[in-house]
Amino acid sequence: MLLNLKAKLLGAMFCCLIAVIATMVATRYQAPIMLFALLIGLSLHSFYQQGNIQSGVDYCSRELLRFCVGLLGVRIAFSDIVSLGITPPLIVMISMLLTIMFGVLFARILGLPKVFGVLSGGAVAVCGVSAAAAISTVLPNNKSQEKYFALTVIGITTFSTLSMIFYPIVAIHLGFSDQLAGVFIGGAIHDVAQVVGAGYSISEEAGDVATYIKLLRVALLMPIVMMVFFAYREKDSTMSAGVSAFIPGFLIMFFILAFLKNIGLLPTWLIDVIRTMSSNLLVVAIAAIGVKTSLKQVLSVGWRPVLLMAGETVFLASLIIAGILCFY
């Protein structure tokens, strides 16, 4: 018992150290923290093979990750989403659903596992790395899942950064107003930080609208995770029994926190604390996933996952553009 606790503490401390280093480096170079946490973790995989930190790393990559996803509920503001009206949400929701379906279909065409199509398609459609983290917690638990999760984080971060650079140019070229540019950027770019950067690079109005649209996508994260959970529940015999076999505890936590925040029962200072804690602990969990994953295995999958994520990115952006041109 004590030896197991010691191993868990060692593994957790190891992941925390990686998270601190990743945060310092990312802050210094103004780069995505999650990507650095994953890459540094991948480079230190040899420590995981030694065994004395495995249980702690495993805990951070699974249980801690689920806890972080549950805390994301405080980011949801229903009033902002309702203020958008009906048309932009419809465009975004339909595009998200079709993107996930496209990811599954395109993955099969490329000869990749269906779970990778779900994972990458969900990450592209919803909110990047956070969505990938949430979806990965309800997929069948096996070694290949962690490899594809690492690939998804790297790919999504790369394509999201490229989108932040080029999508404002596309919006201006297509003659979108600031409001429509915000709908396009908020609906098509994966991660929140890149959405904010791209939106406000056009104008304040475009940035505000892009942020609201992105909040809508984040709000749809848990319904999508629940659909994935129920789709795979019968296939994954390792899922625990009881209430959590019906609805995972972290999903319940997410909805409770979202409800409490939106009815005003959570004070602002507590919301800020939970936001900060969620962001910091998520870096630790991503670092743990990197440590568990063999870089050699990640690189062995070749070009097909890159093509899959590129296709999903272009597909989502094309759907958003088509929806704007049709309805506006």
Buried (B, 14 or more C-beta within 10 A) or exposed (E): EEEEEEBBBBBBEBBBBBBBBBBEBBEEEEBBBBBBBBBBBBEBBEBBEEEBBBBBBBBBBBEBBBBBBBBBBBBBBBEBBEEBEEBBBEBBBEBBBBBBBBBBEBBEEBEBBBBBBBBBBBBBBBBBBBBBBBBBBBBBEEEEBBBBBBBBBBBBBBBBBBBBEEBBEBBEEEEBBBBBBBBBBBBBBBBBBBBBBBBBBBBEBBBBBBBBBBBBBBBBBBEBBBBBBEEBBEEBEEBEEEEBEEEBBBBBBBBEBBBBBBEEEBEEEEBEEBBEBBBBBBBBBBBBBBBBBBBEBBEEBEEBBBEBBBBBBEBBBEBBBEBBEEEE
